[in-house]
């Protein structure tokens, strides 16, 4: 509703409130919102937070896993 009205701050607040009340999938929604609005770093942090809560599919959040240093593994391409 907030997104359709163009109120991104309202949408973000609603997602956060839902997450604070035990809905980790709200973090995934918030991450997507940030991703769509040009904040990939913020989106990644929220995807990780959702994964910590057990929300969302790990393969959706980090499809190629993590490198030993904790960074997301990029898709493999043949050389």
C-alpha positions, -999 to 999 in steps of 0.1 A, spaced: 0 0 0 28 25 9 49 15 -21 20 20 -45 14 54 -29 51 63 -34 58 64 4 90 44 6 97 56 42 63 44 53 69 10 35 102 7 52 88 15 86 60 -11 81 85 -38 71 107 -30 101 77 -32 125 66 -65 110 102 -79 114 103 -67 150 71 -85 157 85 -118 145 81 -118 107 115 -123 92 101 -124 57 95 -87 61 132 -83 61 133 -99 27 106 -75 15 126 -46 28 158 -59 12 140 -61 -21 127 -26 -17 162 -13 -11 176 -33 -40 150 -19 -63 158 16 -51 196 15 -57 209 4 -23 226 -30 -30 247 -29 1 217 -22 24 198 -49 6 226 -74 12 228 -66 49 190 -71 52 192 -104 33 219 -116 58 197 -104 87 168 -123 73 189 -154 69 201 -151 105 164 -151 116 157 -181 93 136 -160 69 136 -166 32 153 -193 13 191 -194 18 195 -203 -19 175 -172 -29 194 -149 -5 229 -163 -13 225 -186 -43 262 -194 -46 270 -196 -9 297 -176 10 334 -175 5 356 -183 36 359 -145 43 321 -142 46 315 -125 13 289 -138 -12 304 -162 -37 300 -150 -73 285 -172 -100 311 -195 -115 319 -189 -151 343 -210 -172 376 -193 -181 
